[in-house]
Amino acid sequence: MRGILALEDGTVFEGKSFAALGERTGEVVFNTSMTGYQEILTDPSYQGQMVTMTYPLIGNYGVNEADSESSHPHLEGFIVKECSKSFSNWRAEKSLPDFLREHKIIGIEGIDTRALTRHIRLTGAMKGIISTQGMDKGRLV
């Protein structure tokens, strides 16, 4: 299913959904970590934000309860270049997409996350909307 990220300045990024479906709003932020996505997802400091990961492949070591920073994710959306559907780690309990679906977090992939990060760095913090419902860009912007 297709997914879209529309920023408050009118910039639109299209990708596809890999987690929960729906529509959410929040401040779009980025994280340049190569690992630690589970800790980022469950970090309360990301409350109300949509996190963009700049590393190109996220999800390859899965998710486990022991690495969580809190009992549940706090962010509104998760934006990646590519989400690994399979995972390999002896501690892993489930895939990243399954974890996000379980917690009703929208995730989109296929977006140029480095271009999005550059845009945010140049223009400053801004709100956005992430949606898997209808692709009417005019309605979202």
C-alpha positions, 0 to 999 in steps of 0.5 A: 500500500502506498504511503505519503509524507506531506510537510507543512511547507508543501513538500511531499515525499511518496513511499509505501506503507510497511506497518500500521495503516492510517493517518498521523501528524507530528513534528518531523525529526531525524536520527542518524544512528546506524543501530538502536532503532528499537530504543528510538521507537520506545524513547519517551522524548520522541512523543508526538514526533515522526522519526526519520532514520537516515541509515538506508536499511532499518529492521535487520536485527528485529525487535525484542522486549529487553531493548525497549526504553519504555513499555511502548513506542511514543512516536507518531510515525517511522520513516525509513529508506528501506525496512527489512522484512526479515531479521536475524538476531538470536535475541529477536522476538519479532520483526520491526513491521510486526512490532509497529503494527502491534502498536499501531504506528504508521511506517513508510519506506521508499522515501529518500530519507537523506534528502528529507533530512537535508530539507529539514536541516535547511528549513528548520523544524516543521510539522508533517502528516503521514498517511496511507489513506488516500493520496490526495496531496492537496488535502494533506498539505 
